[in-house]
């Protein structure tokens, strides 16, 4: 599965992945459930999202930014794609 899913569950056949010797990584975050709290904390000054931004790149450099994030190179944490750069 690529991207962010709002499904609470999805089928994954662990036995088949083991037989095929597949590697996988997963991270779960319910963006729709967490966003109101995060926005309120940011608006109240209790959360500074800039603290996790390690790179700002022009929108045109998006492909390279995704590659950098995928390989975790250059000490990347979060990348902001800024169309004004």
C-alpha positions as CSV (number, residue, x, y, z in Angstrom):
1,X,0.0,0.0,0.0
2,X,1.5,3.4,-1.0
3,X,0.2,6.6,0.5
4,X,-1.9,7.4,3.4
5,X,-4.9,5.2,4.1
6,X,-7.8,6.1,6.3
7,X,-8.8,2.4,6.7
8,X,-8.6,1.1,10.2
9,X,-7.5,-2.3,8.9
10,X,-6.3,-3.9,5.7
11,X,-5.6,-7.5,4.8
12,X,-2.0,-8.5,4.7
13,X,-1.0,-12.2,4.3
14,X,2.1,-12.5,6.5
15,X,2.7,-16.1,5.5
16,X,2.9,-15.3,1.8
17,X,5.3,-12.4,2.5
18,X,7.5,-14.7,4.5
19,X,7.5,-17.3,1.8
20,X,8.4,-14.7,-0.8
21,X,11.0,-13.2,1.5
22,X,9.5,-9.8,1.1
23,X,10.6,-6.7,3.1
24,X,8.0,-4.2,4.1
25,X,7.7,-1.1,6.3
26,X,4.5,0.4,7.7
27,X,3.6,3.5,9.6
28,X,0.0,4.3,10.7
29,X,-1.5,7.7,11.4
30,X,-5.1,8.7,11.2
31,X,-4.6,12.1,9.7
32,X,-8.3,13.0,9.8
33,X,-8.5,12.0,13.5
34,X,-5.3,13.8,14.6
35,X,-5.5,16.9,12.5
36,X,-8.0,19.0,14.6
37,X,-5.8,18.5,17.8
38,X,-2.6,19.3,15.9
39,X,-4.1,22.4,14.4
40,X,-5.4,23.6,17.8
41,X,-2.0,23.0,19.5
42,X,-0.3,24.9,16.7
43,X,-2.7,27.8,16.9
44,X,-2.2,28.0,20.6
45,X,1.6,28.1,20.2
46,X,2.0,24.8,22.1
47,X,3.3,23.0,19.0
48,X,5.9,24.2,16.5
49,X,5.7,22.1,13.3
50,X,8.9,23.8,12.1
51,X,10.8,21.8,14.7
52,X,10.5,18.6,12.5
53,X,11.1,20.3,9.1
54,X,14.7,19.5,8.0
55,X,14.4,20.5,4.4
56,X,12.5,23.1,2.3
57,X,12.7,22.6,-1.4
58,X,10.9,24.1,-4.5
59,X,7.9,22.2,-5.7
60,X,9.8,21.4,-8.9
61,X,12.3,19.4,-6.8
62,X,9.6,17.1,-5.4
63,X,10.8,14.0,-7.1
64,X,14.2,14.3,-5.5
65,X,12.7,15.2,-2.2
66,X,10.6,12.0,-2.2
67,X,13.7,10.0,-3.1
68,X,15.7,11.7,-0.3
69,X,12.9,11.0,2.2
70,X,12.6,7.4,1.0
71,X,16.3,6.7,1.5
72,X,16.5,8.8,4.6
73,X,19.6,10.5,3.2
74,X,21.0,13.9,4.2
75,X,19.5,13.5,7.8
76,X,16.0,14.2,6.4
77,X,13.1,14.3,8.9
78,X,10.3,16.2,7.1
79,X,10.4,18.0,3.8
80,X,8.3,21.0,2.8
81,X,7.6,21.4,-0.9
82,X,7.3,25.2,-1.3
83,X,6.0,26.4,-4.6
84,X,7.3,29.9,-3.8
85,X,10.9,28.8,-3.8
